[in-house]
Amino acid sequence: MSAIKDQTEKKRLSLKLDRRNTYGENDKASRENIPRGKQRQHQNERRSVAQALNPIGRNIPEDEVVNAELLAKVRATLSKRKGFKKQPDQPLGIVLGRKNAGKPLWSSLK
C-alpha cells in the first residue's frame, strides 16, 4: 500500500518518476540493438587503431613508431567519444505533454 494518500500528489509523482521509451523503436528491440551498438563501437575502435598501426613494418625508425602509436591513441579516443551512447527513457509527464501538444483543442469536445 502506498504511503502517499493524496491523489494529486500520487499523480504528480507518477508523471515525474514513471518512464517511457521514446527512442522510436519497439521497446523490446532495445534488447538486441543496445548490445549491437556497443559491438559496432568496439569494432570501430579496433579498426581505427589497426589502420593507424598498419603502415608500421619491421625496420622503421623509432620516431615513426612513436608517431603511429600516438595517432592510434588519438583515433581510439575520438572513436570512443563519437561512439554508441544509450538514450535514457523520458519521464511520463514530458511524453504526455508532447503527445497532447499536437492535438487540436476541439478534439476533447467529442
FILUM-345313 format. One record per residue (C-alpha): residue in one letter; y, x, z. Coordinates in nm, 3 decimals. Each point is the difference from the previous one (the first is absolute). Layout:
<rs>
<r "A",<Y,X,Z>>
...
</rs>
This chain:
<rs>
<r "M",<0.000,0.000,0.000>>
<r "S",<0.344,0.129,-0.088>>
<r "A",<0.237,0.105,0.274>>
<r "I",<0.295,-0.130,-0.203>>
<r "K",<0.045,-0.374,0.044>>
<r "D",<0.322,-0.061,-0.196>>
<r "Q",<-0.085,-0.105,-0.356>>
<r "T",<0.314,0.146,-0.155>>
<r "E",<-0.067,0.335,0.164>>
<r "K",<-0.360,-0.010,-0.124>>
<r "K",<0.121,-0.072,-0.353>>
<r "R",<0.259,0.279,0.012>>
<r "L",<-0.258,0.252,0.119>>
<r "S",<-0.248,-0.121,-0.260>>
<r "L",<0.250,0.051,-0.283>>
<r "K",<0.082,0.345,0.136>>
<r "L",<-0.349,0.131,0.080>>
<r "D",<-0.229,-0.161,-0.260>>
<r "R",<-0.026,0.206,-0.317>>
<r "R",<-0.070,-0.082,-0.365>>
<r "N",<-0.111,0.220,-0.288>>
<r "T",<0.277,0.001,-0.261>>
<r "Y",<-0.117,0.290,-0.215>>
<r "G",<-0.076,-0.230,-0.292>>
<r "E",<-0.376,0.017,-0.010>>
<r "N",<-0.283,-0.178,0.172>>
<r "D",<-0.010,0.112,0.364>>
<r "K",<-0.372,0.075,-0.031>>
<r "A",<0.069,0.239,-0.288>>
<r "S",<0.174,0.236,0.241>>
<r "R",<-0.339,0.100,0.139>>
<r "E",<-0.075,0.168,-0.330>>
<r "N",<0.347,0.097,-0.122>>
<r "I",<0.126,0.183,0.309>>
<r "P",<-0.289,0.252,-0.001>>
<r "R",<0.033,0.026,-0.378>>
<r "G",<0.372,0.081,0.031>>
<r "K",<-0.072,0.268,0.259>>
<r "Q",<-0.269,0.143,-0.226>>
<r "R",<0.243,0.019,-0.294>>
<r "Q",<0.258,0.174,0.217>>
<r "H",<-0.249,0.267,0.112>>
<r "Q",<-0.118,0.051,-0.358>>
<r "N",<0.360,0.045,-0.116>>
<r "E",<0.064,0.255,0.275>>
<r "R",<-0.309,0.201,-0.095>>
<r "R",<0.088,-0.020,-0.370>>
<r "S",<0.358,0.120,0.051>>
<r "V",<-0.116,0.296,0.211>>
<r "A",<-0.270,0.088,-0.253>>
<r "Q",<0.252,-0.005,-0.285>>
<r "A",<0.230,0.232,0.191>>
<r "L",<-0.281,0.244,0.083>>
<r "N",<-0.177,-0.019,-0.338>>
<r "P",<0.193,0.282,-0.174>>
<r "I",<-0.103,0.250,0.267>>
<r "G",<-0.273,0.226,-0.133>>
<r "R",<-0.149,0.318,0.134>>
<r "N",<0.235,0.293,-0.060>>
<r "I",<0.329,-0.174,0.077>>
<r "P",<0.286,0.167,0.190>>
<r "E",<0.043,-0.100,0.363>>
<r "D",<0.347,-0.153,-0.050>>
<r "E",<-0.131,-0.245,-0.263>>
<r "V",<-0.280,-0.105,0.234>>
<r "V",<0.252,-0.064,0.278>>
<r "N",<0.220,-0.200,-0.239>>
<r "A",<-0.297,-0.209,-0.114>>
<r "E",<-0.101,-0.072,0.361>>
<r "L",<0.355,-0.104,0.082>>
<r "L",<0.009,-0.227,-0.305>>
<r "A",<-0.333,-0.153,0.106>>
<r "K",<0.133,-0.075,0.351>>
<r "V",<0.318,-0.153,-0.141>>
<r "R",<-0.193,-0.220,-0.243>>
<r "A",<-0.240,-0.112,0.274>>
<r "T",<0.292,-0.095,0.225>>
<r "L",<0.175,-0.193,-0.277>>
<r "S",<-0.323,-0.180,-0.087>>
<r "K",<-0.048,-0.105,0.362>>
<r "R",<0.355,-0.133,0.025>>
<r "K",<-0.029,-0.204,-0.319>>
<r "G",<-0.356,-0.108,0.077>>
<r "F",<-0.155,-0.323,0.114>>
<r "K",<0.150,-0.188,0.293>>
<r "K",<-0.130,-0.325,0.139>>
<r "Q",<0.237,-0.296,-0.004>>
<r "P",<0.014,-0.175,0.339>>
<r "D",<-0.036,-0.375,0.025>>
<r "Q",<0.322,-0.194,0.057>>
<r "P",<0.087,-0.237,0.286>>
<r "L",<-0.076,-0.364,-0.070>>
<r "G",<0.363,-0.103,0.056>>
<r "I",<0.121,0.223,-0.284>>
<r "V",<-0.276,-0.120,-0.233>>
<r "L",<0.075,-0.367,0.065>>
<r "G",<0.376,0.062,-0.032>>
<r "R",<-0.049,0.151,-0.347>>
<r "K",<-0.239,-0.275,-0.099>>
<r "N",<0.241,-0.276,0.104>>
<r "A",<0.304,0.175,-0.150>>
<r "G",<-0.120,-0.074,-0.353>>
<r "K",<-0.051,-0.370,0.058>>
<r "P",<0.274,-0.248,-0.088>>
<r "L",<0.146,-0.198,0.290>>
<r "W",<-0.100,-0.338,-0.143>>
<r "S",<-0.371,0.096,-0.010>>
<r "S",<-0.036,-0.091,0.369>>
<r "L",<0.127,-0.357,-0.059>>
<r "K",<-0.316,-0.121,-0.175>>
</rs>
